[in-house]
Amino acid sequence: MFSVSGLRVVFATTVLPDERANGGEICSQEFIDVLRDIGADVRVVGYERVGRGPLQSDPSVYSAGPWFIEMADAGWRRTLWLARAFITHAPFTQTKFKGTAYVRALRNALRDGADILIIDHAHIGWIAELPDLSTRKLFIAHNLEHSLYNSIAQQGSIAKRAIYAREARQLEDKEAALGVECKAIVTLSNADRDGFARLGVPTDKITVIDLPGQAFDLSKLAPPKSYDIGLIGSWQWEVNRQGILWFLAEVLSHLPNDLTVAIAGSGSETLSTTDRRVFKLGRVPDAGQFMRACRALAVPTVVGSGI
């Protein structure tokens, strides 16, 4: 392992990822931890999820304040963000995270200088357009976002298709621009690397990093096997939600009547199924312990890549 001791990094992401509440946050925190392990000075910029506990005192964390991260919790703000996105000809998913409080937190993190500004997620890619940010930029692409929205735009109502198709077009332009603006791009899959290459990004600027899985905390006693099949994810996110809805509609009916299915993660409690075999658990306090309590795990991914 090489050393980057003293390298000053500002890691700009959507939501402060230390809670590891979903796959994206796990991914972001893994990058932060590895950078610190190899000696980098990492300052993290992001919003706090509304309702989270108090932040620990940490001078390396620059909070942009509380924000509604999950769409299901945003209420009337969704309409405001959508209107603003149309007025400013910008992607909805970037408009949602754009605000003066974030800019202020970012500039505070950059005040003492930085060698690299990491843009974590296309959703925060709008910061690359801010004036006077001369710091070298690196982009971590959790997904090829425009491709995701193109896939979602193939189904649903006419209005939904139109909104998602517009989002795909807007994000394609923004992702291509990030490929020009940033010195390097990190993707999590070969498919996403190839997708950025099709946008015109030189392949020598793109690095694929396969994130390792997290080990279970073996200091905890393994729970008894309580469920036959377990599924865990952030089901409020439309991409993931399509996967779980497909599982419930197309797979569940083929499973034995005495089999149990546990669905954990935010949004699971809102799923409409009333099948007696299905247990909707919501967020669980320990993802590892939940998975250990399942005899098998299912990952119903029909759109996207990422973690």
N, C-alpha and C positions, 0 to 999 in steps of 0.2 A: 504494500500500500504506500503510495507516494504521500508527501506532506505538502500542504498548502498553508503552513503555519503563518499567520499574520494576514492572509488574504481577507480583505473586507468585502463581505457579501451582504447585499440587501435582498431579502427574499419576499417579494410582493405577491400575496395570494388573496383569495376571496375572503375566507373565514379563518381565523386563527385555528390551526389544526391540532393543537395539543390534546384536545378531547378525543380525537380519532373517532368521530361520530359516524363516519361513512368511509367508503373506499377512497374517495378523493382526498380526504383529510389524512387517512393512513398513508397514502402515497406521498403527500406533501411533507408530513412529519418525518417519514423515512429519509427523504432527501435532506431535510434540515439536520437530522441526527447524524447522517453520514458525513456531511460537510463539517460539522463540529468535531466529529471523531477524528477527522484527518487534519484538524488544526485551524480551520477557517473561523473567522469572527463573523457570525451570522446574526443579522438583525432582521426580525420578522415583522411584516406589516400586514394587517388584515382586520376585518370586522370581527366583532364578537357576536355570536349567535344570541338573539333575544332570548332571555330566560336562563342563560348559563350562569353558573356561580361566579363569585368574584375572581378576578384574575390574581394569580400570585404575583408578588412584586418581582419584576424581572426587567432590568434596564434594556435588555435586548429585544423586547416586544413593544411594538408601536401600534396601539389599538386605534382603529378609526371609529370606535364606538359601537353600540349595539345596532344590529341590522337584521332584517327578516331574510334569512338565507333560503329557507324552504318556501316554495311558491304557495303551498297549501296554507301557510301561516300569514301570508302577506296581505290578504284581504283586498281592500280597495286600492292598495298601492300597485297591484298588478295592472289595473286599468291606467293609472297615471304613468307607469313605466312604459306601457305599450304606446300610449299617446306621445310621450316624449321621444320614443324610438322612431316613430313615424315622422315626427316634426323635424328631428335632427338627422334623418336618413342614416340611422345607426342600428346595429343589432340590438334586439331586446335584451339578450343575455349579457351584453356589455353595459347597456343603459342602466340595468338593474343595479349594478355595482358602482356606478359612476357617481361621485359626490365630492363636495369640497372638503368634508372631514377626512376622506381617504387621501386626497391630494395633500392635505396638511400633514397627516401622519407620515406619508411617504417622504415628503420634503424634510421632515424632522429626522427621519432615519438616514437620509442622505446628507444631512448637514455637515457631518465631519468627514465626508468623502467616502467613496466606495469604489472598489476595483471592478465589481460586477453587480449588475442589477438583474436578478432572476425574475422573469415574468412567469408566474405559475398559473396556468389555465388561460385559455383564449378569452375567458370571460373578463379577465383583468387586463387584457391586451391593450385597452384604450390608453393605458399610461404611457405606452410607447410614443403616443402622439403629443404628449405634454412638451411644452417648450423648455429649453435649457436643461434637458437631461442628457448630458454628454457622456454619462457612464456607459461602458460596454454592456450590452444586453444579451441575456441568454433566455430562451423561451422553452418552458417545459409544457409539452402538449399532452394532456391526459387523454385526449381523443382527437380525432380529426373531426372537429365539431360540425363543419358544414355538411359532411357526409351523414352524420347522425340525423340532422334535421331534414335532409333530403329523404331519408328513409321514413321518418315520421310523417312527412308530407304526402306519402303515398296512400294514406288511409284517413278515415274520419270524415267529418262534415266538410262542405265546400269552404266555409270560413276557416276552419282549422287547417285545411290543406294550404290555403292561400297564405296564412300567417306563417306557417312553418316553411313553406317554399321561399317566402321573402327572407326569413331568418337565415336559411341556407345560403341564399345569394349574398346577403350582407356579410355573413361569417366567412364565406369563401374569399371575398375581397380582403377582409381583415387578416385572415390567416396567411394569405399570399404576401400582404404588406409586412407582417411580422417576419416572414422568411427573408425579406429584404433588409429590414431594420435591425434584426438581431444577428449577432456574430455566430451563433450556433443554436440549433434546435435539438431538444431531446424528446424522443417519442418512446412509448411503452410497447410498441409492437412493430413488426416489419411491415404490416399492412399500412399503418399510419405513416411510416417512413416513405413508403411508395406513394402514398397519397400526397404528401408534401412535395415529393419530387415532381408529381404531375402538375402541381401548382407553379412549377418553375424554380423551386428551391434547389440549389446545387447539392448533390448527394454528399459531398464532402463537408457540408455544414450540418448534416443530420446524423445524430447518434442514437441508436436504439439501446435502451437500458431495461432489462428484464428485472423487475423488482422481486427480491426473494420473499417467500412467504414468512409470516411471523410464527415463531415457535409458541406452542402452548406454555402457559405458566405451570410447569410440572410440580411446583411447590404446593399447588392446590390439589386436593384429593379429587380424582375424576368422579363426576356425578354418575348416577345410574343412567342407563339408556332409557330415556323417557319417550322418545319419538323415533319412528322409523325413518322418515325423511325430513331433513331440515333445509330451510332456505333463509338466507340472511342478506339484507341489502337495504339501500335507501329507496324505498318503493314510492316515495313522493316524486322522485325524478322521473320524468316521462319516459326516458329511455329504459330504465329499469322496470317501470310500471308495465310497459308493453310486454316485457318478458314474463312477469308474474301473471298477468292476465292471460297470456297464451298458455302458461302452465295450467292454470285453473280451468280454462276452457277446453284445451286439447289433450292434456295429459291425465288430469285427475280422474276422469271417467274411466280410464283404462286400468286404474290401480285397484287392488283388492279392497273389499269393503271393510276388512278389519285392520287396514293399514292406517297409521297416523302421520299427519303432515304438520310440521310446525313452521310458521312463517314469522321471522323476527326482523326488526328494523323499523325505522320511522315510516309511517304510512301503511303498515300491514294491518293495523287496527281498522282502517277505513275500507278495506276490501269488502266487496259486497257478498262474497260467498257465504252460504249458510250450511255448507256441507259439514256434517258432524265429525268427519275425520280431520278437519282443518282447525288448527289452533292459531289464532292471530295474537301474537304476543307483544306487538309494539317494540319499542327499544328495550333491549336487555342490558343489564349492568355489566355483563362479561361475555363478549362474543365467543371467546375461546371455550368457556364453560358450556355455552349453549351448543356449540358445534360438537363438543365431546359427548353431549347428552343425546346426540342423534346417531342412528346406525348408519345413515348415508346422507350425503349432502348433494343438493341439486343446484345447478346454476343455469337458469333459463334465460340465457342471453340471446335475443333475436336481433338486436341492434347494438352496434358500438363495440368498443374494445376496452381501453383503460385498464384499471387494476383488476 
